[in-house]
Amino acid sequence: MKAPNTKQMVMACAACLLLLGLALPSGATAEEYIPFQNTGISGAKMPKVFFSHDKHVEYMKEDCAACHRDDTPDQFLDVNAQPEGKKVAYMHATCTACHIKYNAGPRLTECRTCHSASLAAQQDAAAAK
């Protein structure tokens, strides 16, 4: 296998930094992250979930019905219809089932992929500006 040249390595590093949001000005992100709202969690057991809406739209080829209902396009599926205390379990099951179905995204055992303290802090800081 041929070793990558310097230009290829620089481009690869730049792409990774950009994806991680490290090559952007303070407070800016490379993509739109959406917080999950109305989960019914009263305590801060885990960091707030921010997911990449851009990545989901790109992957799902703009099939919004996979995550949204026509009558509630600003909400994630039927999360608000779930009884209090059951919303988190519903979201865990729904997100994980889709990730398994499409063989993409984190699984239920990969908590810190979605519950990222650093991403939550970054998004909270950007919102406070």
N, C-alpha and C positions, 0 to 999 in steps of 0.2 A: 504494500500500500504506500502510495506517495505521501510524503509529509506535506502539510499545508504550508503555503508561503506566508510571509509576514502580512501581506494585504488581506488574505483570507482570515488570518487570526485576528487582526484588528477589526474587521467587519463582524466576525463572530462575537467578539467581546462587546462591541458597540450594540449589537442586536440584543444580547443578553442584558446589558445595562439598561437599555431602553425598555425592554420588557419588564424589568424589575422597577422601573421608575427612578433609577439612580442617576441617569444622565440628563434629567430634566431639572429645571429651576425648582427651588424650594416651593412646596405646596402644589406643584403641577403633577399630574399623572398622565401616563401614556394612553389610558383608556378610561371609560366611564365605569365607575364602581357604584353599585346600588346597594344601600343597606336594606336588610329585611326589617320590616316594621311589624308592629302588632303581634309579636310572638307570644305575649302573655308572660314573659319572664320578668319577675320582679327583682331578682338579685343579679349581680354581675358574676355569675358562675363561670362564664366563658366570655371572651371578647365578642363584641357585636360582629355579625356576619356581613361582610361586604363582598359581593360577587361581581365578576366582570360581565356586565351586560353586553358589552361589545363582543366578547368571545362567544357568549351564548347565542347571540343573534347571528354571528358569522357561522358558527357550527351548525345551527339549526336551519340555516338558509332562510332566515326570516319567517319561519313557521311559528308565529307568535302563539298560536293555539296550543302549542306544546306546554307553555307556561302560563298563558292568560286565557280567560274566558271573554267572549265577545261583550257580555254585559258588565264586566268589571276589568277593563283592559289595564287599569293602573294597579292591579293587585296580582299577587302570585296565586294562581289557581283558586282554590276554595279555602285558603287559610283562615280568612275571617269568619267563615261559616263553622269552623271547628269550635267545640266547647273550650272554655278556658281550661288550661292545664293540659290540653291535648294538641295545641298548635305546634309545639316544637316536635313532638313525635310525628305528627302529620308531615311537617316539612322534611324531617330526617328521612322518613319513608319515601316520600314523593321524589325528593332530589336524588336519593340513592338509587331508587328504582330506575330513574331515567339514566343516570350515569352507568348503571349496569346494562340497561337495554342498549345503549349506544357505545358501550365499552370505552367510555371517556369520562374524565373528571374523577374527583376523589370519591372514595367509598366511606361508609359510615365510620369505619375504624380510623380514618385519617382526619381526626377532628381539627387539628391545627391548620389544615389546608384552608378550610373555610373560616374557622375561628382564629384568625391571625391577629395577634396583639399588635404587631408592627403595622399592619395594613389598617387596622381600626384606629390606631393612634394617628397615622398619617392622614386618614380621611377626616377624623375629628378635628385635627389641626387645620386642615384646609377649609373645613366648614366654619371654623371660628374666625377666619380672616375676613 
